Amino acid sequence: MNWGINMKKTLAIIPVSRFSQAKTRLSPTLSPLERENLLKSMLTDVITAIKNNVDDIVVISSDKDVLNFVNDLDVTCLPEEGETDLNGALTQAVEWCSQKASQVLIVPSDVPLIHPDQVQEMVELSQKWPMVIAPAKGGGTNALLCPTKDVQMKFGDWSFFEHLKEAENAGVPWYIYDSFYLSLDVNTAEDLGEIMMHGFGTETRKFLKSIGLVVRSNHGTERLRVERK
């Protein structure tokens, strides 16, 4: 296949789980309503960071409340069809986008430290490298820019390595976009501490401060300790 350097149309995809299932691993730290508002804040930050560097943003979810929430954020809402997993939903979204664009940028909803400059850089890199991938600190994938054809979705445990294997098998040249800020997703209380330390100017940090969370240095098994005021 000819991977020319002509500017390609890029659509972004953000998959979002149900608000009621938002970040259940944080239940010792946050109430259900706080977890829902955390997801809303993170989603707002991700959309804000992406929107000026792609042609459109597609939010796919099986939750009508999620789609209603993003309806005012200048995105395209795509209801998930049937009961499926994350990769099934992403496959639906990529297929939908393939009618309109040659490549997609997939970003989870829980990477609130993503910055517009990083998105711009990834899109620019895609002119030479058809797959640009940003690893998560736990071995997952926190941003994936890839063609709408030839690459299967492999999100989940160790998905960074699975996506590289996919690219190798499809003969798609790839570039690893290694970024501290993009490697931070939110699953644990310690992750919340990282966002509070590094997320100046984000809606997510503003929300975490509004509910009285503070972060302290820790010398135990976890590097950071998150507490209520």
N, C-alpha and C positions, 0 to 999 in steps of 0.2 A: 504494500500500500504506500502511496506517496504522502508523506507527512509534511506538506509544504509549509511555507511561513506566512501565508495569507492570513489576515485577521479572521478569526472564526467567531461565530455568534456563540455566546455562553449563557446558559441558563443555570441558576443555582437551585439546588433542592435542599430543603430542610425537613427531615422527617420528625414528627412530634408525637410522642405517646399521649395517652389519655391523661388529662389533668389529675384524675383520681389515682393514677398509677405513678405520678411524678416522684421520682427519687425516693423510693421507699427505704433505701439503705440509710437515708438521713432521718428516719423516724425517731431515733433516740434524741436527736438534736432539735428537729423542727416539727411543728404540728402539721396535719394534713393541709390546712389552709396556707400555712407558711411555705410548704413545699410547692403548692400550686403557684403562689405568688413569686417564689424563686424561679420557677420555670418560665413564668411570664416575663420576668425581668431579664433572664438570660436570653430568651427568644428575641426580645426587643433589641438587646445588644448585638446579637448575631445578625439580625436583619439590617440594623443600622450600619454595621461594618461592611456588609456585602453590597448593599443596594446600588451604590454609585459606580460599581466596577463590573456589573454583569447586565445583561439585557433584560432579565426578569428574574424574580424569585418565585419558586413554587414551593408552597408548604403543603405537605401531604400528611393527613392524619385521619384516624377513624373516629375522632372525637369532634362532634359538632361544636362544642364549647371552644375547642382550640381554634377551629376554622372561623368561628364568630369573632374570637379575640383578634386574630391577625387580619380580619377583613378590612380594618381601617388602617393597616400598615403598608398599603400599596404593594401587595403581593398577590399572586394567583393562588387561590385555594383549590386543592385537589382532594376530594374525599377518597379515602382508601376503599377499594372494592373488596368485599368479603373479609373473612377473618384470616389474617396472614401475619407473618413475622416481619421484622425490620427489613430484611433483605427482599422479602416479597413485596412490601410496600415500595421500597426503593426501585425495584425492577419495574413496577407499574409506573412510577414517576419518570424514570429514565426513558421508558417506551413512549410516554406522553411527550416528553421533551424532544425526542428524536425526530418528531414531525416538524420541529421549529428551529432546532439548533444542532450543530455537529458535536458539541461537547457540553458537559455538565460539571458544575462544582457542587459536590455534596458536603454539607457541613452539618454535624449534629447540633441540636439545640442547646447543648450544655457546655459550649466553649466561649464564655462571655468575654475573654480577653483577646479574641481575634480582632485585628485592627485593619482598617481600610487599606493601608499601605501593603499589608501582607496579601490581601485579596488581589490587589492590583499587580503585585509581583508574581503571584501564582498564575494569573491570567497571561501576563507577559511571557513567563517561562513556558507556558503551554504552546507558544508559537514554535518553539524548538522541540519541546518534550511533550508528547501527547498525553502522558500521564504525569501529573505532579501530585505527590502525596506527602502529607504532614503527619508524622507519627504522634500518637498519644504516649504519655509517659509509661503507661501500663502495657504497651504492645498493641494497642488498638489503632484506629485511624481517626484523626480529628479533622481532616479535610482531604478530599479526593477530587482532583480535577481529571476527568478522563473522557474519551470519546463516548458517544451515545451507542456505539456498536462495539462489539468484540470483547468487552470487559464485563465479567459477571460480578455481582455484588457479593462481598464476603465479609460484611460487617459483623462484629462479635469478637470473641476472644482471639487474640493474636492476629487480628485482621490486617494489620500493617504488612505482615509477612505473607499472608494469603493474597493480598492485593498485588504485591510484587510478583508472586508466583503466577497470578492471573496474567499480568502484563508480559512476563517472560513467555508464557504459553501462547499468548496471542501475537507475539512479536511486536509489542507496543513499547517504544522507548520510554523510560521513566526517569524522573528526577525526584530525589528526596528533599523536601522542604523542611529543614530541621529548625524549629522555633520553640523557644522556651514557653512563650505565651500561648502559642497554639497547642502545645503539648498538654496544657492544663484543662482537663474537663472536671466536672463536679460529680463526685459519687460519695465522698466521705466528709466528715466534719473537718478533717485536715485540709481537704480541697477548698472548703469554704474559707479557711484561714489564708490559703494562698491567694484567693480572689480578693480578700480584704487587704492583703499586703500589696498586691500588684495591680488591682483593678480600679485605679483612680479614674474618675470620669465615667464609670460604667453605671448603668441602672442597677446591676446586680449588687455592686458594693454598697450603693446608696440604700438598697432594700435591706441588706444584711445589717447595716448600721442602724437602720430605722427600727429593727426589732431587738436592738440592744446587744448584738453579738460583738464580742471583742476577741482579739487573737493575742496569744502570749507565746513566747518562745518556750520550748519544752525540751528537757534532756532525757526523756524516757524513750519508749519504743517509737512514739510519733514525734516528729520534729516540731509540730505546732499544736497548741491547745486552744480550742475555741470555747468560750464561756459566755454566759449571759451577764450583763451588767448587774 
